[in-house]
Amino acid sequence: MSQVERKAWLFRMKINIYYGGRGLIDDPTLYVLEKMGEVLDELRVTVETFRLMDLKNNITTVPQTLKEADGIILATTVEWYGIGGYMQQFLDACWLYGDKEKISEIYMCPIVMSTTYGEQEGKLNLATAWEILGGRPCSGLCGYIADTSILENNEEYLRIIEKKAENLYRTINQKMPCLPASNQAVKQKISIPRNIDLTPQETEQLSQYASDDSYVQRQKADIQELTSLFRDLMGSSEKENTEEFLQELKIHFQPQAGIAAKYKIVIEEKKKPLIIEVNGAQMNCFYGEGSAFDVEIQMSRDSMVEIISGAATFQHSFMAGDMKLKGDFKILRTLDQIFVFA
């Protein structure tokens, strides 16, 4: 065996498959991938499959798996419209966190089967997205398959699938060049450099942090704490109005039999939360601290002003997304019963 032949024997191509369907038993895309995998295995290709539906909680880290790939297959099924959310999330993650330098060397074969309509558009969308990312698209495969048995019982369809796998292997092995595409020119115009240029290693680390929910929650808590700290420092020279809203609440309080609750309203511009304690005909409100609240609300001062002025209600503000709620929604509704500002 010559040295060239020995190198060719030792070299083993790596192809990653990213499947964006729902994993249904009768999914025609899974059948196509199975048959292509058999051909690639005979060609001594290492094939690794990533089911994006199983990786949805860590989707931002999936582009890291592109590093060892010589080529990839992006496969999905059009069940009603478009390429589906899992595949779109993966492509978004490639744009945000992927190593563009590595992507530019990777060949991609789009596989889109449809059980309804839109397989042609789906294949085109995948090819276009990969070109904008800077990668090299290969000839793909698409088809309308209402029943998987149509593929299983047709030898001609099987040969088409096998031929597509062989062409993919040949394209990657021979490193066939691709003509320049206008999509790549678009990438150069819309990919505006950030103020801080990140290395591929830093981008990878950022993608890991973005997929770590506990880290994200800690960062949000730290940001909220810093915001409160700076607000206190900036307003330290100004005397805060600790009576705002209290008089209006007392005037518009309308006791309701059977309502006994403790409310905490965190107004973003206030240093201390607004506490409302109601027990039948008794009501006490003040700015301070406490514990064992039935409902905790967070909102801006403007939202509170709208409620006090009668332009909105507590329930309307919650439904509009102007406030955050922790506790029983039914108890929140009692605020509109005991405080009538309209």
Residue, then its C-alpha position, 0 to 999 in steps of 0.5 A: m500500500s502506497q503512502v497516499e493510499r495509506k493516508a486515504w485509508l486512515f482518513r475517515m470523513k465526518i458528516n453530521i445530520y441535523y434533523g429538525g422534524r418531530g420524530l414521528i414514526d411515519d416521517p418520510t424524512l427519517y426513512v430518507l436519512e436512514k437509507m443515506g446513512e447506510v450508503l455513507d456507512e458503506l463508504r466508511v463515513t462517520v455519521e452522527t445524528f443530532r435530533l434538534m427536538d431533543l436539544k431544544n434547551n441547549i440549542t445555542t451550543v449545538p453549532q459547536t458540533l460543526k467543528e469536526a464535520d467535513g459536511i452536514i445534512l440539514a433535514t426537516t419535514v414540512e407538515w404544514y408550513g415552512i422548515g419548522g421551529y427547531m431547524q430555524q432555531f438551529l440556524d439562528a444559533c449558527w448565525l449568532y454563535g457559530d464559527k463562521e470561519k469553520i462554516s465556510e469550509i463545510y458542505m451542506c446537503p438539504i433534505v426536505m420531505s413534505t406531507t402537505y406542500g412546500e418541500q421546494e421552498g423548504k429546500l431553497n430556504l435551507a440552501t439560502a440560509w447556509e449560503i448567507l452563513g458563508g457555507r457551501p451548499c450541495s445539491g439537495l433532495c426534496g419530495y412530496i411523500a404522503d405515506t412512507s410506504i411510497l418510498e419503501n415500495n419503490e426501487e427507483y426512489l431508493r436509487i435516487i436516495e442512494k445516488k444523492a448520498e454518493n454525490l454528497y460523499r464525492t462532493i466533499n471528498q473532492k472538495m468541489p468548488c462553488l461559484p460565488a453567490s449573491n447571498q454571500a455578498v448580502k452576508q458581508k453587508i448585513s454582518i456589521p462588526r460589533n464594537i467588541d470583536l469576539t474570537p471563536q473561543e469567546t463566541e463558543q463560551l458565550s453560547q454555553y452561557a446563553s444556554d445555561d438557564s441558571y447563569v442567565q437568571r443570576q445575570k438578570a438578578d445581578i442586573q436588577e440589583l445594580t439597577s436598584l443600587f444606581r437608582d439609589l445613588m442617583g436619587s440619594s440627594e432627592k427626597e423620595n415621595t413616600e406618600e405617593f398613591l397612599q391617599e388615593l388608595k384610602i379614598h377609593f377603598q371599597p370594603q368587600a365582605g370576605i376579602a382578606a389578603k396581603y399585597k406587595i407592589v414593587i414600583e420600579e422607581k421606588k426604593k421600597p415596595l408598596i404594601i397593602e393589607v386588607n381584612g374585610a373593612q380594614m385597610n392599611c397601606f404603606y411603603g416598607e417591608g414585610s413577609a407572607f404576601d398573597v400576591e407580589i406585583q412588579m410594575s413601573r410608576d407610569s403603570m401605577v399612575e394609569i391605574i390610580s387615574g382610572a385609565a386602566t385596572f390591575q387586571h388589564s395591566f397584567m393582561a397587557g404585560d405591563m406588570k409581573l405577577k407572583g401568586d394567585f391570579k384570582i387574588l389579583r382580581t380582588l384589587d379591582q373589587i376593593f379599589v374602584f378608580a373609574 
